[in-house]
Amino acid sequence: MADEEIDLVETALVLAALDRPEGRIDDYRRHMMALAEDLGSIVHGAAGLSGKVDAIRAVIFDQHGYSGDADTCDDMLNANLMSVIDRRRGLSIALGILCIHTARSQGWDAVGVNFPSHFLVRLSWQDESAVFDPFNAAQILDEEAQYRRLQEMYGDDVDPDLSHCRQMGNRDILLSLQNNIRLNALRGGKADRALKVIETMVLLAPAQGDLRLDLAVLQARSGNLKAAVYGLEEFLELPGAAEKHGDVADFLQGLKGRLN
């Protein structure tokens, strides 16, 4: 699908449902509709760009009680949208999906911003735009505030250029959401869990070679050599694989030797 055709929140709920088959996905769909309706009921007073950010804050963070989970940020529930809705706590990217969804429900232009070590949302209206932090109740961050955050992470000598804080499409947001779960699973020694997550990531972005390569490595480690061989052969056919062709080809031959 083209990126703009991807339903961001619906896909995030489906990904969450893969981990929680007992969850009634329609209940969560209704909650997302309620967020949109609640925002719609107050937009008449949301004058200008800052008023629109205030309205998002009032609905998601004040009325519905969402907040960033700073206490258990490594908990994989923080990246599962169903669990985030249940707990009213989550990672910045999960909360950002809620913000983007409610904003877009009103026809507003809202996108994700891949800020280093964090996820921000950019809301644009007419000729203005504002970047806000969904982890901290939609706090607006001007360029100076963003630069201060970079200094906190990288030191005072960090380049003040913010152009690397790129806009994220729907597919990239979903991949980043899943990647949080994958990395937590790997850190926790849950290789089987990481394998299942990266399988969903490959479904989301089949043309991204690095994902296919990571999947094949995990498949090989789990003993599924045939799947790993097939995945590596597919990887070598992708554009851009030439850079890693030699190492991957050697790895592939080694796996084929183990199969024989």
ABEGO torsion letter per residue (X at the ends): XBAAABBAAAAAAAAAAAABAABBAAAAAAAAAAAAAAAAAAAAABBEAAAAAAAAAAAAAAAAGBBBBAABAABAAAABAAAAAAAGBBBAAAAAAAAAAAAAAAGBBBBBBBBBGBBBBBBBBEABBBBBBAABGGBBBBAAAAAAAAAAAAEAABBABAAABBBBBAAAAAAAAAAAAAAAAAAAGBAAAAAAAAAAAAAABAABAAAAAAAAAAAAAAGBAAAAAAAAAAAAABBGAAAAAAAAAAAAAAAAAAAX
